Amino acid sequence: MGVNGLVQKVLTEIGINPDRFSLQWASAAEAPRFVKLITEFTQQVKQLGPLGQAEGIEPDEMRARIDKALALVSDRKLRVAFGNVTKTLRKEGNKVTGEMIATLVDEKLSKTISSGLG
């Protein structure tokens, strides 16, 4: 539920276009939908261009930023804070919107994300 918000926030913070990430659900019975999702996402990423080059970031710098992001999302402090965000979202049930998730991630995780990447 909140994974989209978290990943998009981290990508934005390290300078990667968040449109390079997509998390969609398709059941095993939805093969045509799955093919459509993958095809559309592949086209989207192709339009964005090569990672780093499209963002104006040199390869070594991109590697360093990705390494920092990986360390951040592996950190216990962020995982616990994200768990708390997820609990809040579960309490809201069906009332959860993408905007609500983004706002909650921003409010509750920005400081941890910034300090982890800084």
Secondary structure, DSSP 8 states (H G I E B T S, - for coil): --HHHHHHHHHHHTT--GGG-------TT-HHHHHHHHHHHHHHHHHH-STTTTTT--HHHHHHHHHHHHHHHH-HHHHHHHHHHHHHHHHHGGG--HHHHHHHHHHHHHHHHHHHH-
